[in-house]
Amino acid sequence: MRRTKLVSLLTGFSLMASCFLTTGFSFSYVQEFNLPPVISESLPDPFPFSDAKGNWAEAAIAEMYVKGVINGYRDSTFKPNRPVTMLEALVILGKMLNYEPSEFDLESNKYLQINFNIPEWAIGYVAMALKQDLLLYSELQKASLQQPLTREEAAVLAVRSLGLAKQARKKTNAPLPFSDSQQIEGNIKAYVSLACEYKIMNGFPDGRFQPDTPLSRAEMAVMLSNIALHLNSDGVTGSVQSIGPEKDLIYITDAANNISQVNLPGYSLVYLNGKPVSIEQLTPGNYIRVNTSGDNSLTVIVAQSIVPDNGMPVSIKPVSNDYALPELQQWAETNKASENYLAAVFDSNLYFLVTRGEKKTGGYTIDITKISSVTDEQGITYRVWTTRADPAKSAMVIEVITYPYSIVKVPVPEQPVNSVIFVDEFNQILAEITIN
């Protein structure tokens, strides 16, 4: 029998890999997770996981490790094929969201240990998950967090971590292309649909999603790396401008054409399109993310080749917030409170909407800069280019709630629309949607 699922979680980068490993697992290990995985501090190798080197998810594992989000075990292994428990996933996502439990968090939530057998090291993170609605209290009452996390449950966690739960609740009759879609719980289908639209998760080459399959630690790392594309990162992102002659410097251009100089420590791991490479193999224009460990012992560079835009330019017209159509205004107002990439037809025009959600201050922006299209025998695929900006750390900003968003329109084409692909300024896919 299938075990009871959480409701919404349980009831409520695909860039790195196109499929996930799905081997059989024994769950007899579950109890050994009463202690958090840690790395021996005496190991000289800054990236000590011998069983992660050469793994299909190595780039994502290295990136999440250097960010301090996910660790290995005392025996210097990562165990990439081992399933992740629900409890571990909540702790890992808490770290991903830069949450650090305080003594007050631990003391004020002791009931979690008494009533639900939550280990002390995880109390603060579970309390945070409840407060941030990553986990609902009703869900905590219904399931054991020590059980392996399934793929459909992971989709719910991912969507909630990006603040898209409200959008998921509104998404009815979510289209799913998987042959086993009927095996996905009805109220979870919208979460799976959003996780796939945002390129956080994907299906398997055989056309299945496998909702009940436990998520492995390697898969978790890839999912986290894909989530990171949608979050403000502490690392440096941009495109490679040049590499210093001694191979110890990288010059990076960001979206605003500012140039940053990144000094590399003695030990660096470099990945291009998910594969280990030397620093010399990076070329100008590569999209790049650079993260360095807190003690500066390890830098991980994850790079992607930029896919050229071979589409035809499409003339776009910005839409002011002086809406001529009440239904268009309602569409924008309803969706601006969370991050969204949307398209809809109103008034014989096709409208594209990108939003950043609620922000506590001014200084945040998002814009649609251009649209291109590719036409084949099946119809048109639009590529919508976006840029976003955050206020500088030293900037003086107004402390007021803002909802940055941008709307443009194009005439409805005669051909059917296959899909709409939203990308950032480096042509990295942010979301892909279909228009009903």
N, C-alpha and C positions, 0 to 999 in steps of 0.2 A: 504493500500500500504506500502511496505517497504520503509523506508526513505533512501535517497541517502547515499551510503557508501563512506567513504574516500577511495582513491585509494592507495594501498599498505599498508596503516595503516587501512585505511577504504577501498581503492583500494589496500595499503602496510602496597606438594611437592607432584606429584602424590604419593610420598612416604607417605604423610600425609593422603590422602583421595583417595578413588577409584572412587568417583562420586561427583557431585556438586548438591546443592539444586536448584530446579527449580520451584519455586512457582510463581504465578502471582503477578505483582506489579502495583501500581498506581504511575504515574509519576508526580503527582501534586506538589510534594515536590521540584522540580528542582530548583526553584528560591531561596530556602533557603540556597543554596550552595554559595551564593555571599560572605559569610564569611567562612573562613576555620574552620573545626571542631577543637575544643580545649578542654582540660581537665581542670576542676577547680583545681587551685593550692592548695586549702585548703583540698582536700580529703586525709584522712590518709592512705587509702589502696593503696599500690603502683600499684596494678592492679585492678582498680575500676569497671570494666565492668561486672555488674551482669548478663547481657544478653549474655555475651560471655562465662561465666563459664558453662561448660557442653556442649557447642556447638561443633559440629563435627570438626570445624577448630580452636578450642581453642589454641592448641599448636602453630599454625602458627600466630594467632592473637597476642598471648603473645610475641612471638619472634620478630615480626615486631614492636610491640609497644615498647619493651624495647630498640630496635635499633633506635627508634625515627623516624621510617619510616612512620608509620600510627598511627593516633590518634582516640580518641572517641569524644563524644559530651559533651556539658556543663552539661547535666543532668546525667552524669556518665554512659551513655550507649554507646555501640559500634554499635548497629543496624546492626548485621551481615547479615541480609537478604536484606538490602537496596541496590539497584543497585549503582554502582560507575559511575560517569560521566566521560566523556573523559577528562575534565579539571582536575578533581581530580586525575585521573590515571597518567597524565603527571606530576603533582606535586609530587605524591607518588614515581614515578619512578626516578624523579630528586633527591629526598632524598635518595633513594636506591643507586643511583650512587654517593652519597656523594657530591652533588652539593648544594651550598648555595649562593643565589643571593646577589650581592653587590649593593650598592647605585648606582653605575655606570650602572649596568644591568637594574635597575628600571628606571633611568632617561633616558637612551639611547633607551629604548623600549616603551616609553609612547604611541607610535602609536598603539600598540596592544590594549590598553584600548580605544583609540579614534576610531579606525577603526573596531575593532572586539569585543568590549565590554568585554575585559578580565579584571576581577577584579584585583585591585592593588596587592593583596597578591599573585597572580599567574603570574604576568607579567614576573618576572625573570625566572621562571620555564618554561613558554611557550617559551621564548626567547632561553633558553638552549635547549629545545626540537627541535626547528628549527635549531639551530646551530649544534646539534649532529645528525640530521636527524632522530630523533624519530618521528618527525612530519614534513611533507613537507609543504612549503608555499602554494602550490596549494590545499592541503588538508584543510589548515586553511581557505582558501577562500570559500570552498565548503560546509562546515558543521559547525553546532553549537557545540562548545565544552561543552555546558551545557547539552547535550543530554546523556542518559545512554550509557555506553560502552557495545558493544555486545561482545560475546565470540570470534567471528572471528577477531574483531578489537583488542581484548586483545592479541590474538595470534601474531598479527603483532607487537604490542608494545613490547611484550616479546622477540621476535626474534630480533628486532632492538636494544633492550637494551643490548643484548649480542654481538652485532656487527656482526650479521649473515645475515644482509639484502642482502649483495652481494651474499652470498650462496643461499639465497632464490630466488633471481632473476635468478640465473643459474639453478635452480631446475625445470626442465620441467616434465610434466606428473607425478607430485608428487602422490605416492600411498596413498590413504586414505581408511581406512577400515570401514568407517561409512556409515550407510544405507541412511543418508541424505546428502552425499557428494555433490550431484548435487545442493544443496541449497547454497553451499559455493561459493562465487565469484571466478571466474576462476583465477584471478591474486592474490588471497589470499590463494589458496589451498597449495602453497608451504610453506607459513608461518605456516599454521595449521599443515602441515606435519612435519616441523622442530620442532615446539613447542611440538608435541607429541613424536618425536624421542628423544628430549632432556629431556623428562619427566617433562616438565613444565606444560603441560595441558594434559587432557585425555578426553575420551568420557564418555558416560553414560552406565549403565548396559544394556539398551535396544538397544545398538548398534548405537545410534545417537550422533552427536556432538552438535547439536542445535546451529548453528552459529549465529542466530539472537536473541537468548535469552540474556537479559542483564546480565552482570557479577555482582554478589553480592559482598559486602565488605568482606564476609568470603572467597569467592572464590579468591578475589584479594589477600588476605593475604596468602593463600596457594600458589598461583602463585608466589608471591614474595619470599616465603620461598624456592620454587624450583629453582627460578632464583639465589638465594643466594648460592646455591651449586656450581654454575659455576663462581662465582665472588670471588675475594680476600676479605676475611672477616676481619673486625676489631676484631672479637671475637676470642675465642680459640677453635680450632678443633683438634680432634684426637680420640684416643681410651682410655677408662677408664683403668687405671692401678690399682688403689686402692682408697678407700675412708677413710679419717681420722677417728680415733676412736670417735671424738666428732661430726662427720657428718658436719663439717664446712670447710673441705678441700677435694678437689678432685685432685688426681694426674693423669695427662693425658700424654700419649705418642703420639707424632706426627709422621708424615711419615718418618722423619729422625731419629726416635728413641730417640729424645730429650724428656726429661720429664719436664712438667710444673706443678707448684703447683698453683691451683686456690682457693683463699680464698672466701668463700661464706658469703654474708652479712646476716643480721638477717632475711630477707624475700626472699625466693627463690621459684620459680615454676619449677617443674621437670616433664618432659613428656618422656615416653618411648613408642615408636611406635605409637605416637600420643595421648596417653592416660595419664592423670595425675597419677603420682606415687609419693612415698616417695623416698628420696635420697637413703635409704637402699636397694631399689629394683633395683638399677643400679648394674651391675656386670662387672667384668673385661672383656674387649674386646668390650663392647658396643661402637659403634660410637657415638660421642658426639659433640655438638656445645654449647658453653657457651657465653652468652652475658649479660653484666651488664649495667644498665642505667647510664647516665652521673653523677647523684648525688649519685650513689652506693646504692640507696634504694631498688633496685630490680634486681635480677639475674634470667634469664630464661635459663634452661638447656633442650635442645632437644636432645634426645638419640634415637638410633635405634639399635635393635638387629642385630648382624652381621649374614648374611645368609651364611652358610658354603658352600664352593666350593666342590660340589660333582662330578665335571667333571673329565675327564681323561686329564692328562697333554699332551700338544701338543708341539712338538719340533719346535722352531722358529729360524729363521735366520735373524739377523739384516741386513738392507740394507744401505750401505753407500751412500753418495750423489755423488758418482762416478757412476752414473746410466748407466747400460748397454743398457737400452731401452729408446729411445727418448720419447715415449708416457708415460712411467713411470715418467720421469723427468718433463714433462709438467703437469702431474697430481699433482705431489708434489708442483711444483712452482705455479700452479694456485690456490691451496688451502691453502698455508701456511700463507697467510696474515690475516686470520681470524681463530677463534677457530673451529675446525672440528674433527669429529670422522667418518672415512670413511673406506670402504673396496672395493676392485675391483680386477678383474682378468686380469693379463697380463702374457704372456709367460708361460702358464700352471702352474702358481703360484697364490695363493691368497694373496694379499698384504693388510696390515692394516696400516692406516696412522692416527696419532693423531697430532694435531697442536694447538698452543696457540695463534696464531695471532701475530700482530706486537707489539714489545716491544721497549721502548725508550732507554733501557740500556741492558748490558749483565747481566748474573747472573740468568736468567730464564731458566728453563729446563722442559722437559716433556719426559717420557720414557715409553715404553711398557715393562713390566717386565716379564709377563708370559701370556700364553693363555691356557685355558682348553676347553673341548668340551663335550657335552652331545648328544647322538644319540638316536633317537626314530624312530618309524615307518614312520614319516614324513621327517626325515632328521637330519641334524646336527645343533646344536646351539653352537656358539662359545662365550666364555666369555673372553674378552681382559682386562687384568689388567694394569692399568697405575699409574704412580706416577708423581707428579710435584713438583717443588721447586722454591721459589722466593728468591732473594737476601736478606740477613739480613739488617735491617734498618741501622746498623752501618757499613755495608760492603762497601768497595771501589769498584765501578763498572765502566766499560767503558761506556761513553755516546755515544752509537752507536745503530742504528736500528738493531734489531735482530728478527728472526722468528723461535722460538724454535719448533721443530717437531721431530717425530720419526717414522720410517718405519720398519716393519718386514714382513717376508713372510713365508708361509707354502705351501706345495703342494696342488693343487686343489683336494678336496676329491672326491671319487666316488659317494657318496650320495649327494643329493641336500642340499643346505644350507638354513635352516629356517630363521635364523636371527643372527646378531652379537650384543652382548651386551658389551658395554664398561663400566668398573667400575673403581673406584679409589682403593687405597690400602686397604680401609676398606670395599670393596665389595659393595659400594653404587653406584647405577646405574647412569651413566652420560648420556648415550644415548643408544638407541636400533635402529638398522637399518636393512633393508633387502637389499639383493644384487640383482640388476636387471639382 
